[in-house]
Amino acid sequence: MKVSIIIPVLNSHEVVRRQILHFARMNLPDDVEVIIMDDGSDPPLESDSGVVTVHQTGETRPWTSSIARNRAAKFAKGRNFFMADVGYIIPKKAIMEAREFTGQKMQCVREFGVLDEDGAFTQDRDVLLAYGLLESRYNERGPRVPPHPNVFVMNRDIFWKLGGYNEKLVLSKPYPQGEDNRFRGAWSKWQKAGKGQVDTHRPMVYLFPRGQFCGDVDYNPHGLFHTLSRKTSHNIFWDRQKRREAKAK
């Protein structure tokens, strides 16, 4: 197996349905697998499509995607892991680049996009706005989104040498727990020790508009995603939103 796409999911059944249609359109090689790790959805996710494999963490605690990623990585058979979240849309080009990758790590770049009800991809401006993307943001930046450490391609051996994701954070911190930044920090130490190298190529992935990009950190387009609140004292985006709202009064 050359690449394992790993996607943790919580209560996002309709998005998963669209993702399965999206992956089915690609006619991917047999050495590419898609693993969806259901992290406590109610009802549990199921799939008999043959396109993806669904596993269950059995977790009931909130914000345990770090645990889900590690569990999925243990099931995965690929030489490379393509780590993402269910809000991402991974095009075939990026998958094939991950399939041929022989280095240690590739970080991804991001733009906004949507999978419609038939699993077809679009970046149409009107569709992005209908899903909640702020018109002012689109007019200023187009579909571009800053990079984030939660979506990357990494050699499986390197992932485990770094210890995988820190699962203790879920027990000690409220959202945001910083697990992605912690993992990136472990990688940075690996680099500084002269052991790690990030490839210069950065595959393109796409992201459903949601949350702070739509003016509210809890914004959930068409109810497609889980309803855990991001309005916590440690969330800088929630703090910025409160300040904007207070200034507007």
C-alpha positions in Angstrom: 0.0 0.0 0.0 1.4 3.4 -1.0 -0.8 5.9 0.8 -3.4 5.9 3.5 -5.8 8.8 3.6 -6.8 9.3 7.3 -9.9 11.3 8.2 -11.3 11.6 11.7 -15.1 12.3 11.8 -17.7 13.3 14.4 -21.4 13.6 13.5 -20.9 14.7 10.0 -22.8 12.0 8.2 -23.9 14.1 5.2 -20.3 15.3 4.5 -19.1 11.7 4.7 -21.7 10.7 2.2 -20.5 13.4 -0.2 -16.8 12.4 0.5 -17.5 8.8 -0.5 -19.1 10.0 -3.7 -16.1 12.3 -4.3 -13.6 9.4 -3.8 -15.6 7.0 -5.9 -15.4 9.4 -8.9 -11.6 9.1 -8.9 -11.2 5.4 -9.7 -8.2 5.4 -7.3 -5.4 2.7 -7.6 -5.7 -0.3 -5.4 -2.6 0.9 -3.4 -4.5 3.9 -2.1 -6.8 3.4 0.9 -9.3 5.8 2.6 -9.8 5.3 6.3 -12.6 7.2 8.1 -12.2 7.0 11.8 -15.6 7.6 13.5 -14.9 9.4 16.7 -18.1 8.8 18.6 -20.8 9.8 16.1 -24.5 9.2 17.1 -25.6 7.2 15.3 -22.3 5.5 14.4 -21.1 5.9 10.8 -21.4 3.0 8.5 -20.4 2.4 4.9 -20.7 -0.5 2.6 -19.5 1.4 -0.5 -16.1 -0.4 -0.7 -14.6 3.1 -1.4 -13.7 3.8 2.2 -13.1 1.8 5.4 -14.9 3.0 8.5 -13.6 2.2 12.0 -14.9 3.3 15.4 -12.9 4.8 18.3 -15.6 4.2 20.8 -14.8 7.6 22.3 -17.5 9.7 24.0 -15.3 12.5 25.2 -15.4 15.7 23.0 -12.5 16.9 20.8 -10.7 13.6 20.6 -9.5 13.8 17.0 -5.9 13.3 18.1 -6.9 9.9 19.4 -8.8 9.1 16.2 -5.8 10.0 14.1 -3.5 7.7 16.0 -6.1 4.8 16.0 -6.5 5.2 12.2 -2.7 5.3 11.7 -2.5 1.9 13.5 -5.0 0.4 11.0 -3.3 2.1 8.0 -1.2 0.1 5.7 0.2 2.8 3.5 3.9 3.8 3.2 2.6 7.4 3.5 -0.1 8.9 5.6 -2.3 11.7 4.2 -3.7 13.4 7.3 -6.8 15.5 6.9 -10.2 16.3 8.5 -13.6 15.7 7.1 -13.9 19.4 6.2 -11.2 19.0 3.7 -11.7 18.0 0.0 -8.6 16.1 -1.3 -8.4 16.2 -5.1 -7.0 13.2 -7.1 -3.9 15.2 -8.1 -2.9 15.6 -4.4 -3.6 11.9 -3.7 -1.4 10.8 -6.6 1.4 13.2 -5.5 1.2 11.6 -2.0 1.2 8.2 -3.7 4.5 8.9 -5.4 6.1 10.7 -2.5 9.3 9.2 -1.2 10.4 11.9 1.3 9.5 12.5 4.9 6.8 15.3 4.9 4.8 17.5 2.6 2.7 20.3 4.0 -0.4 21.2 2.0 -1.7 24.6 0.8 -5.5 25.4 1.0 -8.3 27.1 -0.8 -12.0 27.1 -0.2 -14.2 24.6 -2.1 -17.4 22.7 -1.7 -18.7 19.2 -2.5 -22.3 19.4 -3.6 -25.0 16.8 -2.9 -23.7 14.6 -5.7 -20.2 14.7 -4.5 -19.0 17.1 -7.3 -16.4 19.7 -6.5 -16.9 23.4 -7.1 -15.2 26.7 -6.2 -18.0 28.8 -7.7 -18.1 32.1 -6.0 -21.9 32.1 -5.5 -21.7 28.6 -4.0 -19.0 29.5 -1.6 -21.0 32.5 -0.4 -24.1 30.4 -0.1 -22.2 28.1 2.2 -21.4 31.1 4.4 -18.0 32.4 3.2 -17.9 36.1 4.0 -18.3 38.2 0.8 -15.8 40.8 2.1 -13.2 38.0 2.6 -13.7 36.6 -0.8 -13.5 40.0 -2.4 -10.2 40.6 -0.6 -8.5 37.3 -0.9 -10.5 35.1 -3.3 -10.6 31.4 -2.3 -7.2 31.4 -0.6 -6.9 30.1 3.0 -3.7 30.3 5.2 -2.0 26.9 5.7 -2.7 24.9 8.8 -0.7 22.1 10.5 -3.6 19.6 10.5 -3.3 18.6 6.9 -0.1 17.0 5.6 1.5 14.0 4.0 4.1 12.1 6.1 6.0 8.9 5.8 4.5 6.4 8.3 7.8 5.5 10.0 8.5 9.2 10.6 5.0 9.7 12.1 5.6 7.0 14.6 9.2 8.0 15.4 7.7 11.4 16.4 5.3 9.5 18.7 2.1 10.2 16.7 -0.3 12.7 18.2 -0.2 13.6 21.9 -3.4 12.0 23.3 -2.9 13.3 26.8 -4.0 16.8 25.8 -7.6 15.7 25.4 -7.6 15.0 29.2 -5.9 18.1 30.3 -7.1 21.0 28.1 -10.3 22.4 26.7 -10.7 23.2 23.0 -8.4 24.2 21.3 -6.0 21.7 22.7 -3.2 22.5 20.4 -2.5 18.9 19.4 -1.7 19.9 15.8 0.8 22.6 16.9 2.3 20.1 19.4 2.8 17.6 16.6 4.3 20.3 14.4 6.6 21.2 17.3 7.8 17.6 17.6 8.5 17.7 13.8 10.4 21.0 14.2 12.7 19.5 16.8 13.3 16.6 14.5 14.3 19.1 11.8 16.6 21.1 14.0 18.3 17.9 15.0 19.1 17.4 11.3 16.8 14.4 11.0 13.8 15.8 9.1 13.2 17.6 5.8 10.0 19.1 4.4 9.6 18.7 0.7 9.4 22.0 -1.2 6.3 20.8 -3.1 3.0 21.5 -1.3 -0.1 19.7 -2.6 -3.3 21.7 -2.9 -6.4 20.7 -0.9 -9.7 22.4 -0.4 -11.8 23.4 2.6 -15.5 23.8 3.2 -16.3 27.4 4.4 -17.1 27.2 8.1 -16.4 28.7 11.5 -14.5 32.0 11.7 -14.2 32.3 7.9 -18.0 32.8 7.9 -18.1 35.3 10.8 -18.9 33.0 13.7 -16.5 30.4 15.1 -19.5 28.0 15.5 -20.9 28.6 12.0 -21.9 25.2 10.5 -22.9 25.4 6.9 -26.3 23.7 6.3 -25.7 21.7 9.5 -23.1 19.5 7.8 -20.7 19.2 10.7 -20.7 18.4 14.4 -22.1 20.9 16.8 -19.4 21.0 19.5 -18.9 24.7 20.4 -15.6 26.5 19.7 -16.6 29.4 22.0 -14.1 28.7 24.7 -11.8 31.0 26.7 -8.7 29.6 25.0 -9.9 30.2 21.4 -8.3 33.3 20.0 -10.8 33.4 17.1 -13.7 33.5 19.6 -11.9 36.3 21.5 -11.5 38.3 18.3 -15.2 37.7 17.4 -16.3 39.0 20.8 -14.2 42.1 20.4 -15.6 42.8 16.9 -19.2 42.3 18.2 -18.6 44.6 21.2 -17.1 47.3 19.0 -20.1 47.1 16.6 -22.6 47.8 19.4 
